[in-house]
Amino acid sequence: MHDARPAWIDQIEGILETINQGIVINDNCNRVVFLNAHFCKLIGIPAEELLGHPITDFYPSEEVPVLLKLIRRRQTEGQSQFEFYLPRRDGRRLPVLVTARQLEDPEGNIFALVTATDITEQKRTEEALRAANAELEQRHREIEEDLLLAARVQQSLAPKNIRWGRGLVETYYQPVRTIGGDFGLVTPREEELHIMVCDVSGHGIGSALVANRIYTETMSLIERGVALGPMLQHLNSFVLQNLKSSVFYFTLAAARLDREGRTMEFAGAGHPPAMVARLGEPIRLLESRSAALGLIDDAVDNEATVEVPVQEGDRVVIYTDGFSESFDPSREMLGVEGFGEIVREASTLPLAEMRDRILERVSAWRNGPAEDDMSLVLFGIP
């Protein structure tokens, strides 16, 4: 037991007072025999009130077991550092990094040298980082919820399989992300069936918002009975005037069939060619006559539409380039010709099976998951 400060401490006191850390020396009974001025400054208690007392006397009684357990655990683990706090006179807790080492004096007495480093700024930084991470996580959850809702909204706009008169329509839609810029439209109206597939540039939320806005505008035009050529001109002007973005543009292919299924009006704007499959004949390609929309004022050709004769048994296929621009492991693109061959081979099957066969064949060609949004509409001429 040490009732007075050992003489050897006097020899190093000058050095201990120059260190920018709180320093405490305890005897083998855990009583304080020395503390530097910096330690007193940290806790706001003068040295005379601490000397001769165990440092644990200045902690709340319920915290002492926690401190002692932490010390023992660190000693068991062979570690000399741990984080805790110093109780200040003003009631605040000062976070510190504690380092404890044992010393033996020339007479063989054991002392403990404890240093305490103020880590208030570090803790503030950590707390700010935790708060920022919590905010980011909350924002991420909100974005995920928004994306889920957007995906449900967009899926609700995807064309449904329908029977129209004696004809059938089969569809497929799959965004490369949760939501995408493709949409398909199949709308019966009086004596006509309207079919459209549209592909907005890019992926994700921006493309989906533009696609949904174009969808709404297109439905309004169909309800007003606007012809295909003027419809393309209006959509082009609408995007140029209202969205005013060089980032987004869109391509589309649209068809209008009469109920008898013998006349089809077609218009395309910068879109992959639609296909007409007829038994025993090569695939007929319906090329776009207009440029992609939303980039230039005069994108729509003066003769934007074409009348296409169709007959019983014909299959009309409209799709986005997520199908034709599929790549095999050697990075060879399927292309329109390759996709047309898949369509031709599948066209002898019932319409739903034809759709499934096309999806299977494209998937078998493709190396890995799709790299682009994919929309497909098939119409069987009755």
C-alpha positions as CSV (number, residue, x, y, z in Angstrom):
1,M,0.0,0.0,0.0
2,H,1.2,3.5,-0.8
3,D,0.1,6.4,1.4
4,A,2.3,9.0,-0.3
5,R,3.5,9.6,-3.8
6,P,6.6,7.6,-4.6
7,A,9.8,9.5,-5.1
8,W,10.4,8.2,-8.6
9,I,7.3,10.0,-9.8
10,D,8.9,13.3,-8.9
11,Q,11.7,12.5,-11.3
12,I,9.4,12.1,-14.3
13,E,6.7,14.6,-13.3
14,G,8.0,17.3,-15.6
15,I,7.8,14.9,-18.6
16,L,4.3,13.7,-17.6
17,E,3.0,17.3,-17.4
18,T,4.1,18.0,-21.0
19,I,2.1,15.2,-22.5
20,N,-1.2,16.3,-24.1
21,Q,-3.1,13.4,-22.5
22,G,-4.6,12.8,-19.2
23,I,-2.3,10.7,-17.0
24,V,-3.1,8.9,-13.8
25,I,-0.9,6.6,-11.8
26,N,-2.5,4.2,-9.3
27,D,-0.8,2.1,-6.6
28,N,-1.5,-1.6,-6.2
29,C,-4.6,-0.8,-4.2
30,N,-6.0,1.2,-7.2
31,R,-5.6,4.5,-5.3
32,V,-4.5,7.6,-7.2
33,V,-0.9,8.7,-6.4
34,F,-0.4,11.0,-9.3
35,L,-2.4,12.8,-12.0
36,N,-1.2,15.5,-14.4
37,A,-2.8,18.9,-14.9
38,H,-4.3,17.8,-18.2
39,F,-6.3,15.0,-16.6
40,C,-7.7,17.5,-14.0
41,K,-8.6,19.8,-16.8
42,L,-10.4,17.0,-18.7
43,I,-12.7,16.2,-15.7
44,G,-12.9,19.6,-14.1
45,I,-11.9,18.3,-10.7
46,P,-8.8,19.5,-8.8
47,A,-6.0,17.0,-8.0
48,E,-6.4,17.2,-4.2
49,E,-9.9,15.7,-4.5
50,L,-8.7,12.7,-6.4
51,L,-5.3,11.8,-4.7
52,G,-5.5,8.9,-2.4
53,H,-8.9,7.7,-3.7
54,P,-9.7,4.9,-6.2
55,I,-10.6,6.5,-9.5
56,T,-13.8,4.3,-9.4
57,D,-15.1,6.4,-6.5
58,F,-15.8,9.2,-9.0
59,Y,-18.0,7.0,-11.2
60,P,-21.7,6.4,-10.6
61,S,-21.9,3.2,-8.6
62,E,-23.9,1.4,-11.3
63,E,-21.2,2.1,-13.9
64,V,-18.3,0.7,-11.8
65,P,-19.0,-3.0,-12.6
66,V,-19.2,-2.1,-16.3
67,L,-15.8,-0.4,-16.1
68,L,-14.2,-3.2,-14.2
69,K,-15.6,-5.8,-16.5
70,L,-14.3,-3.9,-19.5
71,I,-10.8,-3.7,-18.0
72,R,-10.7,-7.4,-17.2
73,R,-11.9,-8.4,-20.6
74,R,-9.3,-6.3,-22.3
75,Q,-6.6,-7.8,-20.0
76,T,-7.8,-11.3,-20.9
77,E,-7.7,-10.4,-24.6
78,G,-4.2,-9.1,-24.1
79,Q,-5.3,-5.6,-25.1
80,S,-4.4,-2.4,-23.2
81,Q,-6.8,0.0,-24.9
82,F,-10.5,0.5,-24.6
83,E,-13.0,3.3,-25.0
84,F,-15.0,4.6,-22.0
85,Y,-15.7,8.0,-20.5
86,L,-14.6,10.3,-17.7
87,P,-17.2,11.7,-15.4
88,R,-16.9,15.5,-15.3
89,R,-17.8,17.6,-12.4
90,D,-20.5,19.4,-14.5
91,G,-22.2,16.0,-14.9
92,R,-21.2,15.5,-18.6
93,R,-19.5,12.4,-19.8
94,L,-16.2,12.9,-21.6
95,P,-15.5,10.1,-24.1
96,V,-11.9,9.0,-23.9
97,L,-9.6,6.3,-25.2
98,V,-8.0,4.6,-22.2
99,T,-4.6,2.9,-22.2
100,A,-3.5,1.0,-19.1
101,R,-0.1,-0.4,-18.4
102,Q,1.5,-1.9,-15.3
103,L,4.9,-0.5,-14.0
104,E,7.2,-1.9,-11.4
105,D,9.3,0.6,-9.4
106,P,12.9,-0.1,-8.2
107,E,11.6,-1.6,-5.0
108,G,9.3,-4.1,-6.8
109,N,6.1,-2.3,-6.1
110,I,3.4,-2.5,-8.9
111,F,1.8,0.6,-10.2
112,A,-0.7,1.2,-13.0
113,L,-0.1,4.0,-15.6
114,V,-3.3,5.1,-17.2
115,T,-3.6,7.6,-20.1
116,A,-6.9,9.1,-21.2
117,T,-7.2,10.7,-24.6
118,D,-10.1,13.0,-25.4
119,I,-12.0,11.5,-28.4
120,T,-14.9,14.0,-28.3
121,E,-14.4,15.1,-31.9
122,Q,-14.0,11.5,-33.1
123,K,-17.3,10.6,-31.4
124,R,-19.0,13.7,-33.0
125,T,-17.7,12.6,-36.4
126,E,-18.9,9.0,-35.8
127,E,-22.3,10.2,-34.6
128,A,-22.6,12.5,-37.6
129,L,-21.6,9.6,-39.9
130,R,-24.2,7.3,-38.2
131,A,-26.8,10.0,-38.6
132,A,-25.9,10.4,-42.3
133,N,-25.9,6.7,-42.8
134,A,-29.3,6.4,-41.1
135,E,-30.6,9.2,-43.4
136,L,-29.2,7.5,-46.4
137,E,-30.7,4.2,-45.4
138,Q,-34.1,5.9,-44.9
139,R,-33.8,7.6,-48.2
140,H,-32.8,4.3,-49.8
141,R,-35.9,2.6,-48.3
142,E,-38.1,5.5,-49.6
143,I,-36.5,5.2,-53.1
144,E,-37.1,1.4,-53.0
145,E,-40.7,2.0,-52.1
146,D,-41.1,4.6,-54.8
147,L,-39.5,2.2,-57.3
148,L,-41.8,-0.6,-56.2
149,L,-44.9,1.7,-56.7
150,A,-43.5,3.0,-60.0
151,A,-43.0,-0.6,-61.2
152,R,-46.6,-1.5,-60.2
153,V,-47.9,1.6,-62.1
154,Q,-45.9,0.7,-65.2
155,Q,-46.9,-2.9,-65.1
156,S,-50.5,-1.7,-65.0
157,L,-49.9,0.1,-68.3
158,A,-48.3,-2.9,-69.9
159,P,-50.6,-4.3,-72.7
160,K,-52.7,-7.3,-71.8
161,N,-53.4,-10.4,-73.9
162,I,-56.8,-9.9,-75.5
163,R,-59.2,-11.4,-78.0
164,W,-60.4,-8.9,-80.5
165,G,-63.1,-10.2,-82.8
166,R,-61.7,-13.5,-84.0
167,G,-58.2,-12.3,-83.6
168,L,-55.8,-12.7,-80.7
169,V,-53.1,-10.5,-79.2
170,E,-50.3,-11.8,-77.0
171,T,-47.8,-9.5,-75.3
172,Y,-44.6,-9.5,-73.2
173,Y,-42.9,-6.8,-71.2
174,Q,-39.7,-7.0,-69.1
175,P,-37.7,-4.0,-68.0
176,V,-33.9,-4.5,-67.6
177,R,-34.3,-2.7,-64.2
178,T,-37.2,-2.4,-61.9
179,I,-38.8,0.1,-64.3
180,G,-37.9,1.0,-67.8
181,G,-38.6,3.1,-70.9
182,D,-40.5,0.6,-73.0
183,F,-44.2,0.4,-73.2
184,G,-46.7,-1.4,-75.3
185,L,-50.2,-0.4,-76.1
186,V,-53.1,-2.6,-77.3
187,T,-56.4,-0.6,-77.5
188,P,-59.6,-1.8,-79.1
189,R,-61.8,1.1,-80.3
190,E,-65.0,0.7,-82.2
191,E,-64.0,-1.0,-85.5
192,E,-60.3,-0.6,-85.1
193,L,-57.5,-2.2,-83.0
194,H,-54.6,0.1,-82.1
195,I,-51.2,-1.4,-81.4
196,M,-48.1,0.5,-80.4
197,V,-44.7,-0.4,-79.0
198,C,-42.5,2.5,-77.8
199,D,-39.0,2.6,-76.6
200,V,-37.7,5.7,-74.7
201,S,-33.9,6.1,-74.6
202,G,-32.1,5.1,-71.4
203,H,-33.3,3.1,-68.4
204,G,-34.7,3.7,-65.0
205,I,-36.9,6.4,-63.4
206,G,-36.4,9.1,-66.0
207,S,-37.1,6.9,-69.0
208,A,-40.2,5.4,-67.2
209,L,-41.6,8.9,-66.4
210,V,-41.2,10.0,-70.1
211,A,-42.7,6.7,-71.3
212,N,-45.7,7.0,-69.0
213,R,-46.2,10.6,-70.2
214,I,-46.1,9.6,-73.8
215,Y,-48.5,6.7,-73.1
216,T,-51.0,9.1,-71.6
217,E,-50.7,11.5,-74.5
218,T,-51.1,8.6,-77.0
219,M,-54.2,7.3,-75.3
220,S,-55.7,10.8,-75.5
221,L,-54.9,10.9,-79.3
222,I,-56.5,7.5,-79.9
223,E,-59.6,8.5,-78.0
224,R,-59.9,11.6,-80.3
225,G,-59.5,9.4,-83.4
226,V,-56.3,11.1,-84.6
227,A,-54.7,9.3,-87.6
228,L,-51.3,7.6,-87.3
229,G,-49.3,10.2,-89.2
230,P,-50.7,13.3,-87.3
231,M,-50.3,11.2,-84.1
232,L,-46.6,10.9,-84.7
233,Q,-46.3,14.6,-85.5
234,H,-48.1,15.5,-82.4
235,L,-46.0,13.2,-80.1
236,N,-42.8,14.6,-81.6
237,S,-43.9,18.2,-81.0
238,F,-45.3,17.3,-77.6
239,V,-41.9,16.0,-76.4
240,L,-39.9,18.8,-78.0
241,Q,-42.1,21.5,-76.5
242,N,-42.9,20.1,-73.1
243,L,-40.0,17.9,-72.0
244,K,-37.2,19.9,-73.7
245,S,-34.5,17.4,-73.1
246,S,-31.6,16.2,-75.3
247,V,-31.3,13.2,-73.0
248,F,-34.5,11.5,-73.9
249,Y,-35.8,10.6,-77.3
250,F,-38.0,7.7,-78.4
251,T,-38.8,5.3,-81.2
252,L,-42.1,3.7,-81.9
253,A,-43.9,1.4,-84.2
254,A,-47.7,1.6,-84.5
255,A,-50.4,-0.4,-86.3
256,R,-54.1,0.1,-86.8
257,L,-56.2,-2.8,-88.0
258,D,-59.8,-2.9,-89.1
259,R,-62.2,-5.4,-87.4
260,E,-62.3,-7.6,-90.5
261,G,-58.6,-8.0,-90.3
262,R,-57.8,-7.4,-93.9
263,T,-56.3,-3.9,-93.8
264,M,-53.5,-2.7,-91.5
265,E,-52.1,0.8,-91.4
266,F,-48.5,1.0,-90.2
267,A,-46.2,3.8,-89.1
268,G,-42.7,3.6,-87.6
269,A,-40.3,6.2,-86.2
270,G,-36.7,5.2,-85.9
271,H,-37.9,1.8,-84.6
272,P,-36.8,-1.7,-85.5
273,P,-38.9,-3.0,-88.4
274,A,-42.1,-4.7,-87.5
275,M,-42.6,-8.1,-89.0
276,V,-45.4,-9.9,-90.9
277,A,-45.1,-13.7,-90.8
278,R,-47.0,-15.6,-93.5
279,L,-47.0,-19.4,-93.8
280,G,-44.5,-20.5,-96.5
281,E,-43.2,-17.1,-97.2
282,P,-40.2,-15.0,-96.0
283,I,-40.7,-12.6,-93.2
284,R,-41.9,-9.2,-94.5
285,L,-40.2,-6.3,-92.8
286,L,-42.2,-3.0,-92.2
287,E,-39.5,-0.3,-92.0
288,S,-39.8,3.0,-90.2
289,R,-40.3,6.0,-92.6
290,S,-39.8,8.6,-89.9
291,A,-36.8,9.4,-87.6
292,A,-36.7,8.9,-83.9
293,L,-39.0,11.4,-82.1
294,G,-38.2,14.1,-79.6
295,L,-34.9,15.3,-81.3
296,I,-35.8,17.4,-84.4
297,D,-38.9,19.3,-85.6
298,D,-39.2,17.5,-88.9
299,A,-38.7,13.9,-87.7
300,V,-42.0,12.7,-89.2
301,D,-42.0,11.9,-92.9
302,N,-44.7,13.4,-95.1
303,E,-45.7,9.9,-96.0
304,A,-45.2,8.4,-92.5
305,T,-47.8,5.6,-92.9
306,V,-48.2,2.7,-95.2
307,E,-51.2,0.4,-95.9
308,V,-50.3,-3.2,-95.5
309,P,-52.4,-6.0,-96.9
310,V,-52.9,-8.9,-94.5
311,Q,-54.8,-12.1,-94.7
312,E,-56.0,-14.9,-92.5
313,G,-53.2,-16.7,-90.6
314,D,-50.7,-13.8,-90.8
315,R,-48.8,-13.0,-87.6
316,V,-47.8,-9.3,-87.0
317,V,-44.9,-8.9,-84.6
318,I,-43.9,-5.5,-83.1
319,Y,-41.0,-5.4,-80.6
320,T,-38.3,-3.2,-79.2
321,D,-34.6,-3.6,-79.9
322,G,-34.0,-5.5,-76.6
323,F,-34.8,-8.5,-78.7
324,S,-32.8,-7.9,-81.9
325,E,-29.9,-6.3,-80.0
326,S,-29.1,-9.5,-78.0
327,F,-25.6,-10.7,-78.0
328,D,-24.2,-14.3,-77.7
329,P,-21.0,-15.1,-75.7
330,S,-18.8,-14.1,-78.6
331,R,-20.6,-10.7,-78.7
332,E,-22.3,-11.5,-82.1
333,M,-25.6,-9.6,-82.3
334,L,-28.8,-11.5,-83.1
335,G,-29.9,-8.6,-85.3
336,V,-33.1,-8.1,-87.2
337,E,-32.3,-11.0,-89.6
338,G,-31.7,-13.5,-86.8
339,F,-34.7,-12.4,-84.9
340,G,-36.8,-12.6,-88.0
341,E,-35.7,-16.2,-88.5
342,I,-36.8,-17.0,-85.0
343,V,-40.2,-15.4,-85.7
344,R,-40.6,-17.3,-88.9
345,E,-39.8,-20.7,-87.3
346,A,-42.2,-20.0,-84.4
347,S,-45.0,-18.6,-86.5
348,T,-46.6,-22.0,-87.2
349,L,-47.4,-22.4,-83.5
350,P,-50.5,-21.1,-81.7
351,L,-50.0,-17.5,-80.8
352,A,-49.3,-17.9,-77.1
353,E,-46.8,-20.7,-77.9
354,M,-45.3,-18.6,-80.6
355,R,-44.6,-15.8,-78.1
356,D,-43.1,-18.3,-75.6
357,R,-40.9,-19.9,-78.3
358,I,-39.6,-16.5,-79.4
359,L,-38.7,-15.7,-75.8
360,E,-37.0,-19.1,-75.3
361,R,-35.0,-18.8,-78.5
362,V,-33.8,-15.2,-77.8
363,S,-32.9,-16.2,-74.2
364,A,-30.9,-19.2,-75.5
365,W,-29.0,-16.9,-77.9
366,R,-28.3,-14.2,-75.4
367,N,-25.3,-14.4,-73.1
368,G,-26.6,-13.8,-69.6
369,P,-29.5,-11.5,-68.6
370,A,-31.1,-9.0,-70.9
371,E,-29.1,-5.7,-71.3
372,D,-32.1,-3.7,-72.4
373,D,-35.9,-3.4,-71.8
374,M,-37.9,-5.8,-73.8
375,S,-41.4,-5.4,-75.2
376,L,-43.2,-7.6,-77.6
377,V,-46.7,-7.6,-79.1
378,L,-48.0,-10.3,-81.4
379,F,-51.3,-10.2,-83.3
380,G,-52.8,-13.1,-85.2
381,I,-55.0,-12.1,-88.2
382,P,-58.2,-14.1,-87.9
